[in-house]
Amino acid sequence: MKKIALVLKGYPRLSETFIAQEIRALELRGFDITLVSLRHPTDTSTHPIHQQIEADVLYLPEYLHVEPLRVLKACFHVVKRYSLTKVVKQFIQDLKRDTSRGRVRRFGQSLVLAAEMPEGIEQMYAHFLHTPASVTRYAALINDLPWSCSAHAKDIWTSEKWDLAEKLTELQWLSTCTAANHEYLQSLAEDPSKVHLVYHGLDFTRFQHVNRVSRVDVNGRSADNPVKIISVGRAVPKKGYDDLLNALAQLPKDLHWHLTHIGGGEILKRLQKQAADLGIDKYIDWQGAQPQLTVLEAYRESDLFVLASKIVADGDRDGLPNVLMEAQSQSVCCLATDISGIPELIDSGKNGILVESNNVEQLASALADLLRDGEKRERLGVEGQKQLHRRFDVKIGIDQLEKLFNNID
């Protein structure tokens, strides 16, 4: 049974079900996992899978000044036990290129992690290539443990190339969840074979398909029976909710719809004001962050899933959003944009519809078409569910990770 310290930015998080899914799947494969969280949880509820995870959680000091004695004790411990020459040299080099307080905090957290590392840990593994990987890297330089990483979206596209390249040189292996990520990270790595394409996939025991009542006759003509649209995602710029609201506002007035949005986020109030200014707020139900069972039920009651992801100014973007797979698992027709890994999931016209990102007119046109055509929605939803099961079963990705952790070619 391999003992792994798995480093996360925060745990548990409602928005990171794919990580929780992976943790539990690895536990069921026999891995002994200790979770290391850089932050304390902020969500007020959890998903059922979080209750099934058996791993202990080590919370590092979120801010060094809040727990100064703990940080000081860690410093004394590592100075007595390890040589700090390599890590101090690396930290100073990094600090010259990144003078932020975050850089200092990562170094302090790494000292605590190295000092409080549970006995018997054989490997460290970080989720996200930015902050969690930096803490993991420094700790590895202190206690000389091998480390690996899983990279996703923002952590790749908003990080400096020098930072990514140096981490790729030092880690054992890296997994990433889209072909676009895979190609980019391989281009930065001295040894491209370290970078592996591993789709998160979906655990179909948790997202069991339920036959839904057919709504092919719902075509947006009746105000009493509108087409039910759903979108699940954080209210952040890269999700493109501003574009979605603008597209909905462009729909013909005699086309009846209702949007349910599930998710918290920093620009939620701004989006709600935008909807009010556009005169469409009465057709939208903002539900905030919800536990997985509530989200699953919402998928099953919906006719169309929409996500208008886009690349924002700092380079941040979605990878392959798990919410698209979740919706497809319930045979919900999906309309999304053609960025990052989304075209790896959706073949437009065959198992969903893709439009250009940042193209409100194209999004509005696709919305109008799908709202009017219940048979098309049902056909695309059924085919999406079939292809999802063929290509994106979580077991495939866990098989790959198991081999990587066990150094099996």
N, C-alpha and C positions, 0 to 999 in steps of 0.2 A: 504494500500500500504506500504509494508515493505521497509525501507530505509537502503541500504547496501553500505558500503565503500569497494570497490573491489581493492585489492592491487596487482599490477603487477610490474615486473622488468622493463619493457619498454612498451610504447604504443604510436602509433600503430606499429605493427611489421608484415611484410609480411609473416614471417615464422610461425606465430601463428594464423592462420585463425580459428582453432578450438576454441580459446578463444573468438575471435570476434563473432563467430557464437553463442557461449553460452551467451555472454553479450546481444546480440540483442534478443535472444530467451527469456531470463529472463525479459527484458524490455517489451516484448510483453505479458508476463504473468502478468504484473502489478507491477513489482519491480522497485523501484526508486533507481537507481545506480549512485554513484559517483566513478569515476575511480581515483585511486591513483597510480602514476607511479614513480618508483625510478630513472628512467632515461628518458632523452628526446629522441625523435625518431631519428633514423639514416637513415632509409630507405627513398629514395627519392620519392617514390610513395606509394599509399595505395590501398586496395581492395575496391570494391563497398560497401561491408558491413560496412566498417568503416564510410562511409558517412551516413549510415542509423542509426548508433548508436547515441542516443540522450544524453547520459551521459556527464556531465561536467568532466573535467580532472584536477586533482590537481597534479602538478609536484613537487616532493620533491627536496631538494638540492642534485644534483648528487654527488657533492663533498663538504664537509662541509666548506672547506677553501674558496670556491668560493662565498658563501653567508653567511659570518660570522655574520652579523647583524641579519639576519633572524633566524639563529640558536640561537643566544644570546637572541633575543626577545622571542623565543619559550621557552627557559629555564626559563626566568622570568615568563612567563604565566603559565606554568605547576607547577612551585614551589608555586605560589600564589593559584592555584586552586586545586591541587591534592597532595596527599601524594606520595612521590617517594621512600619510604622505600623498597617496594617489588621489584620495577624495578631495583633500584641501586644494591640491594643484588643479584638479578639474573644476572645482567650485569657483576658484579665483578666475580661471579662464572664462567660465560661463558668465560670471558677474561682470566682467569687463564688456561683454557683449549684450548683457541683459541686466541692467541695474535696478530692476524692479524689486519691491518688497516681497513679491511672490517668490522670487528666486531665493531670497534669504530664508523665507518660510519653508520652502521645499527642502533646503539643506538641513534646517533645524528638525523638521519632521523625519528626515532620513536618519538622523542621529538617534532619535527616539525609537524608530523602527529597528535599527540595528541593535540597540541596547535591549529592547523588549521582545526581540524575535523569539517566538516559541521554540522550545527544544525540538530538535529533529527535523526542522524544515530543510528540505533538499533543493527547493527551487522557488524563486519568486516569479510572479506572473502579474503583469499590470494590464488593466483595461483602460485604454486611451493612451496615446503616445505623447501627450503633452505633460500635464502636471503629475499624474500618477506614475508615468514612466520616469520622470525626472527624480522623484522621491525613491523609486525602486532602483534606479541606476546608481544614485549616491550610496544607498544602503548596500548594494552589491559590491561597490568599490571598497566599502568598509569591511564587510564580513566575508567577502570573496565567494558569494553564492552565485550560481548561474541565474540568469533572468531572461524572461521572454515577455511578449506583449501582444495584445490584440488592439488593432487600430481601426477607427470607424469613419469619422467625417470631419467635424470641426478640428479635432486633434491633429489631423493631417494637413488640412488645407489652410489653417491659420497659423501654423508653426513655421519657424524659420528653417530653411533648407539645411543650414549647418547643424542645427539641433537634431533634426531627423536623421541626417547622414551619420552623425557621431553615435547616436543611439543604435542605429542599424548595424554599425560596426561592432558594437560591444555585446548586443544581445545574442542569445542562442538562435532564436527564430521569432518570426512575427507572422500573425495571421491578420487578414483584412477581408472585409465583407463585400467588396465590389471589384469588378475587373478594372474599372478606372483607377481606384485606389491602388490595386495590385501593380498596374503598369507604372504608375507614378513612383511608388515606393521602390520598386525594382530599379528604376532609373537612378535613384539616389544611393543605392546600396553598392558597396564594394563587391559583395557576394550576393547577387540577385536571388540565388537559390534559397536564401534565408527567408524570403518573403513568400507566403502561401495564401492562396485564395480560399477562404473558408466561409461559406454562407452560413448565417445564423440559422436559417430555416425555422420551422415552426413545430412545436410539440403537439401532434394531433390528438394526443390523449387529453390535452387541456383545451384544445380548440376543436372539439368534436363537431362534425357537420350535422346539422339538424334540418330536416326538410321543412322549408318555409311555405306558408300559404302563398300561392301564386298571385302576383299582382300585375300580370302582363296587361291587364285592361286599364291600369292606372296610367293616364297619359297627360296629366296636367290640366285637363279641361274643367275639372270640378274643384271649386273652392272648398267643398266639404270633404274631398278626398285628394289632397295634394300629394305630389311625389315627395317621398321622404328622403332627404339628402342627409348624409352624415359625414363629418370630418373629425378625425381624432389626431391631435398633435398639439405641441406646446405653442402658445401664442408668442412666437419669435419671428423676426423678419424672414429667415430662410424658408419658413413654411408657406409664404406667399398668401397669407390670408387677406391682405389688402387687395391683391389681384382677384381673389375669389369673390370678395364682397363687391368689387367694381363690376365683375362679370355678371353676378346675380342681379345687380341693379340694371343691367342692360337687357335683361330678358323681357320679352313681351308681357304686358300687364295682364293679358288673359291666360298666361301660363302659370299654373298654381304649384307652388313648392313650399317646403318647410325644411329649414336647415337646423340640425343639431350639432353643436360643436362641443367636444369633450377635450379638456386640457386646460392647465393653468398657463402662466407665462407672463413675461414682463410687459408685453404690449396689449394685454387683454382689454384694458379699459380704453385704450386708444382705438382698438378695433370696434368695440361696442359703440363708441362715439361716431366712428366712421359709418357704421351701419345705420345709426340714427340720422346722421346727416344725409345719407343716401335714401332715406325713407323706407328701408327694408327691415328695420329692427323688429317689427311685429311678426316677421316670418322666421325669426331666429331664436333658438333656445340655447343660451350659453350655460353649460352644465358644470364647467370647471373640471378639475382633475377628479377622476373616479376610479374605484377599484376595478380589477379586471372582469369580474363577473358582471358588473353593471355595464361595462363597455361591450362585453360579448352579447348581452341581451339587446343592447342598442344596435349592434350590427344586424342582428336577426330581424329587427323591426324596420330596417331601412331598405330603400330601393336602390340607392346609388351612393358610392363613397367617392369623395373628391379630395385631392391634395394638390395644391398648386405650388409645389416646391420650386425654389430658385436659388441662384448663386448671388450672395450679397457682397457689399463693397470690400469687406475684409477677406473674402474668399471662402467664407463659411458656406456650407451646403449640406443637404441630406446625403446619406450614403444609399442604402436600400431600406427605406422605412419599414419597420416590422408591421406597422398598422395596415399597410397595403396587403401584406400576407394574411394578417388577421381577418381583414374584410373578405379577402378571397376565400378563406377557409369556410366562410358562411355563404358562399355563392353570391356575394354582393358584387355587382358590376363596379369596376373601378375606373375612374377618370383621373389622370395624373399628368405631370409634365415629364419631358424627355431628358432629364438630367441625371448625372451620376449613374448609379446602379439600377435605376427604375426600369430602363429598357431591358435589363437582364431578367426582369420578372414579367413585364408586360410587353407582349408583342401586339402592337396597336392594330385593332380591327379583328384580332383573333381571340384574345382573352382579356380584353380591356381596351381603353382608348388613351392615347397619349397626345398631348398638344405641346407646342413650344412654350418654354417658360417665359415669363414677362409679356406674354401675348394675351391681353385681356379679351380682345375681339375673338380670337380663336377659341379661347376657353368658353366664352359666352355662347359661341356657335355650337360647340360640342355639348355643352350643358342643355341647350334648347333641343338638340337632336335626341339626346338620351332621355330627357324628360318626356318627350312626345312618344317615344317608341319603347313600350314595355317589353315587347318580344325581343328587341335587340338587347335591352338590359339583361333579360333573363338568359339569353344565349351566351353573352359574354361572361356573365357571372358563373354559369355552370362550367364553361370551358376554363375559366380562371381557377376554379376549385379543382378541376381535374389535373391541370398542369402543375398547380402548386404541390399536390401530393406526389406527382412524379419526380419533381426536381428539387423541392425545398423541404424535405423531411429533416427535422433537427438531427436525427440519428446519423445522417451523412456527415454533417459538420463535426459532431462529437466523435465519430470514428476517426476523423482526421486529427482532431486535437489530442485524442488518446495516443495516437501514434507519435505525434510531436513530443508530448510530455515524456513518453517512454523511449524516445530516440529511435523509433523504428522507421526505416525508409519505406 
